[in-house]
Amino acid sequence: VRNLALLSEGATILAVSSNYGTTPAAVSSSWGAEKAIDGLGNTAWSSAGDGNDAFVSIQLPFPSNLVYTEFHTRTMGTSAQIDEYRVEVSNDLNAEIDNAVAASSCTLPDASRSYRCKLDHDVDVANAKNVQVVTFRVVRSSGGNTGAHEIGIYGCSVDEEPLSTTDFGLSGTCASHNECTATIRSHFPD
């Protein structure tokens, strides 16, 4: 299992609500959405005042089976801090981003670090297989220029590698990616 949401892995920003400080809003700008997937903790994506309407969609480098996400919200003290976000997934690059399937709702207790969010147990397992696009959509925030220092999407390529369950307190490896995703999603430790 590795972070698939890194520029160095081949992930790209497919869509974003806005990027602070640039016209037109470039994802590679100083506060652009690429800063949330650059692997550096000292950079950040900032929306341009989107508050609860902020979102970022990341195209993974290859179809993947997902296990969990991580998110480190930015803050400006009294504003720009995300308290809750929704993870949406799609396995169709041609589909509208608004038609993605919600895979989890995640809360962030503070802005001090990244927090892990497991995928929802109630979501059909098929929704976390062969994923190509993951969208992070703000549900609740303190408003303003919401965004993220770092976003992580953890899983493995459908084709390239077996997914070991040893990192999650389980033993062995799965015979297939489908079995592995189902096992991890239903037994992931809190």
N, C-alpha and C positions, 0 to 999 in steps of 0.2 A: 504494500500500500504506500503510495507516495502522493505528494501534492501535485495535482494535474493543472492547477490554476497558476502557473508561472509562465512568464514570458519566455524564460529559458527552456521550458518544456515544449513551447510552441502554442500556448494558449493565447487567445486574442480577445479584445473587447469587441463584441458584436453590436451592442447598443448600450446607451447610457442616458439617463434623464438629462444631465448637463454636466459640464466641467467648469469650475470657477475660473474666472479671470481671462478667458480667451474668447475671441470672436473671429472666425467661427470656433466653436468649442472643440478643441483637438484633444483626443484621448491621450496623446503623448506630451501634453503641455505640463507646466509645473505642478498643477493640481489636477491633471487629467486622470481618467480612470485606470490607465496603465500603471499608475503609481501604486495601486492596491494589489497588483499581481507582479510587481518587480522583485519581490523577495527581500526587499530592504525595509527594515522596521522604521527608518527615519524619514520616509516619504509617505504621502497620503493622497488619496483622491478626495476632492471636495466638490460637492454639487454647488450650483449657483443659486442657493436659497431654496432648494426643493423641499426641505423638511420631510414630511411624511410621504411625499410624492417621489422621492428619490429611488432610483433603481439602477442596477448595472447587470448586463447580461454578458457572460463569458462563454466563448466558444472553446471547447476543449480541443486538444491537439488530435484526438482520435476518439472513436466511440469507446465509452468507458462504463464500468460498473462502479457505482459510488457507494461509499461507506459512511462518511461524515463530512461536515464542513467546519471551517474555523473562520471567525470574523473578529477583527479588532476595530472597533468604532473610533472615529476621531471625535474630539470634543473641543469646544472653545470655552469651557468652564460652565457657563449657564446656557449655552446653546450648541447646536450641531451634534449632539450626542444621540446615537440610536439606542433605544431601549429594547425594541423588538423588530425582527425582520422575518420575512417568509422566503423560503427556498423553493424555487420552481424549477422543474426539469423538463427537457424535451429531447426526443431522439430524432427530430426532424429539423434540419437547418432551414428548410423552406417554409416552415410553419410560422405563423404570427407569434411573436413573443407573448402576446396576451393570451394565447391558447395553451400555454405550458401547464403542466400539472403540478399542483402544490405538493411538495415532498416533505415539508416540515415547517413548523413555526418555532422560532428561536428567540430566547431572551438574552440580554446582555446586562449583567449586574452593574458594570461600570466600564470605564474606558481605559483601565490600567494595562490590559493585555488582551490577547486573543482568547476567545472562548469557543470550545468545541460544541457542535450541535449534531446530534445523531439524526438520521432520517426517521421520519414518522413510521411507527409500527403499523398504523392503520392504512397506509398507502399501499396499493397493489405493488408487489415486488417488481413487476414488469416495468414500472415507471422509473426505477433506478438502474435499469440495464440498458446498455447501448446508448447511454446519454451523450449528447453532443453539445447541448447548451444548458447552462445553469444560470438562473436569474436570481439575484438577491434584491428583494423589494422591501423597503422600509414600511413598517406597520405603525410604529409608535416611536416618537423622538421628542427632543426638546426644541425642534424646529431649526430653521436657519440652514446653514451650509453643511448639511449632513454628508457623511462619506465614510471612508475606511482607510486605516493605515495598511492593513493586510487582509486579504481574503484567501482562504485555502479551500480547495475541493479535493478530498482524499478518496482514492480508489485505485483502480488499475485498468489498463487497456483490456478490452474484450479479447484481443487476439494475441497479445505479446507475453503475458506473464500469468502464472498461477497466483492466486490471492491467498496468502497465508493468514490463518486466523490466530496465530500465536500471540500477536500484538494485542489481542482483545480478550485474553483470558480463556481462550478456547484452544483445543489441541488439534493438530493435524492440518492438512490442507484440503481443499474441496476438489472433488472430481471434475467439476465444471464451474464456470463463472456464475451460472444461474444458481446452482446450489449454494455457492459461496456467498453470493449477495443475500440470498434468503436467510442463510444461517446467521450471518453477521448482523443483518438488520433486525432479526428477531431476538438476538441475545446480546446486544451491545451493552457493555456496562455503563452505568450512569456516571 
